[in-house]
């Protein structure tokens, strides 16, 4: 590309500021959004978790939580992450100490605890691991004996306790009073921490093993050689050796568990953002290019060749796109960091993960948007560039031709894809998982409808012609005639309105319907009248027996959850996918009557037994191998099959079998069922008063808490969808403002023939309402391709659930945007003298 062509492109930008500004805004916002989603995806892929409490450790040995789903089958190699922490045998510590280059090995345990003074949630550790941060005692001394603890400075401040004071700490299902022997601080650790003596910490962790071994290398030792030596002595053990930032996984295992969630969420919304950004950018570029058809035709008439015009258009696009991409880098990075922070707050990931956004998302976002901009510009002006000068001048007066075989083929492909996704959602999917196929449907439908938008707009305009004319009189009839004569231009304005309405309606009602399905399933499956919980997150194994003896209690069941895998015979891997199967540990006495049993009896749920959903394909008396959440296996006998509610499929196990194989090692709560007409509130209140740290929630409180959790999870989806909808709203304003601003000559001619400013504004008001109406109609049709199949699959109904004001807000916003983006540029255009405006090309 020559410098002369670049200079010509820059001069052209100076004299067409409006159109190029709209193109710049579309490219800038699109690049920023795609960059933000790309940053989230890169963060999930890298998953860097810098160590804090174990920062001084050269290496960290943890239990290997990877699980091979198809061992021995390289064609189906797939790994899952076990749901629970895998313990490290304490005997391995001595082996590691003997490895070459190792100076020190510290066994570390981690467990949840709560300092009841101030209700401070903390992590409990043995004091022996304090040197790894390192923690420094600000006052007092190390814990000595069974009833002393060291608090970190933040916990001491929140609990109001100092050296010599007594605090009550709930941990591992028990509550006890401890003397504060010291207060410590570490600059690198953000979590509130309580240190016990190593012996007490080992007991409260609930296992005779460690969660991790922290290995400190000798000064000057080569870390790679030390790692190789440690690997040799641990050969065959189910462990993993971590170094660098991976050491943080030992402190924040949730980062490993939720990595796939972050990747899948950012990929789904990133893909949607890319498609919307490309669609909006292409639409804006095509509209901008179409408005220059007369200019390009004149250049052809004075001797410019098609090749020269294409080079000029490419140069212009490169200048705008490169500037937009470079300027979008910083806002895109900050937007990505802000989104990541919200994801961490909502529990999708953990804030311990280091947000990463390098050059790869910038290159991908800039390249995709740049390619789309260049392609849209060339396609939008190809007719004016390729046709003979005289034909181009005649055709530039008013574009009418839009149809092409390629356009029709792409429309068929996208509409066919939308139909296929809708059919799969309707016939194959079940429950909330149907959103995985229902979500992308609206994008495919919107693109397919946009490709044939001129024809659809013509049909809608023909149907609305007489009703609008009858309601609005001569002004409305003139507006309808004008719109039907400019059908390609009107369709270009309708398309972004349709996209905004379709994406917003589909995704908002998808979330409200999904939340309603989950909440109804939880309410229907909740058989308990009350639930007893502990501040430490776990309850004592005998608590269910104690509750069962209280007056008015009909049944009490310990309850614990996890995730596992049912394995095929002969060690051929799991028969379930990478998500495994949900495991619920219950007591046999409390399980009876909680589900619709189709075979066997839940009363037999004792020892090594299991109850499965009837669609699992397993029968009563069959013996299975179950891979539990900590990697251990159990041979269990099927004693019952049952029919679960949608969205609550799980394998039922005895709580005493499942609980020891969870990270906490104990039941999480006790479900209480009252006798008919009995009130157990007082009895449970007396029990909790005698046992500090216990709490009781009734049925209404449980449903409300679950609803709040569901809303928190849905909120992040609302945020991401809102970001994309806001971008489409910008495209609505861009397109309509460009289309209206380009009609100055037309307005000037109308005023010269006797029309007043008020008459022109009334005509444009009707046109704006027409654009909004057709956009809302087509957008609603696109949204229906998502919502109707999803409502049928998830809730067995035809219409989604959710308040009508959501749809009213979407329609009202589309109407307001369409009118404001039409009337404001028109008002500015009408300020130009009619004679001057009529002379503009």
Secondary structure, DSSP 8 states (H G I E B T S, - for coil): --HHHHHHHHHHHHH-HHHHHHHHHHHHHHHHHHHHHHHHHHHHHH-----STTTT-SEEEEE--EEESSTT-GGG--EEE-SS---B-TTHHHHHHTSTTEEEEEEE--EEEEETTTTEEEEEEEGGGGGGTT-EEEEE----STTEEEEEHHHHHHHT--TT-EEEEEETTEEEEEEEEEEEE-TT--S-EEEE-HHHHHHHTTSSSBSEEEEEE-TT--HHHHHHHHHHHTTTSSEEEE-GGGGHHHH-HHHHHTHHHHHHHHHHHHHHHHHHHHHHHHHHHHHHHHTTHHHHHHHHHTT--HHHHHHHHHHHHHHHHHHHHHHHHHHHHHHHHHHHHHHHHHTSS-TTS-----HHHHHHHHHHHHHHHHHHHHHHTHHHHHS-HHHHHHHHTS------HHHHHHHHHHHHHHHHHHHHHHHT--GGGGHHHHHHHHHHHHHHHHHTHHHHHHHHHHHHHHHHHHHHHHHHHHHHHHHHHTHHHHHHHHHHHHHHHHHHHHHHHHHHHHHHHHHHHHHHH---SEEEEETTS---TTHHHHHHTSTTEEEEEEEEEEEEEEE-GGG--BSS-TT-EEEEEE-HHHHTTSSEEEEE-GGG--SSEEEEEGGG---TT-EEEEE-TTS-EEEEEEEEEEE--TT---EEEEHHHHGGGSSS-S-SEEEEEE-TT---HHHHHHHHHHSTTEEEEEHHHHHHHHHHHHHHHHHHHHHHHHHHHHHHHHHHHHHHHHHHHTTHHHHHHHHHTT--HHHHHHHHHHHHHHHHHHHHHHHHHHHHHHHHHHHHHHHSSSS--S-HHHHHHHHHHHHHHHHHHHHHHHHHHTTS-HHHHHH--
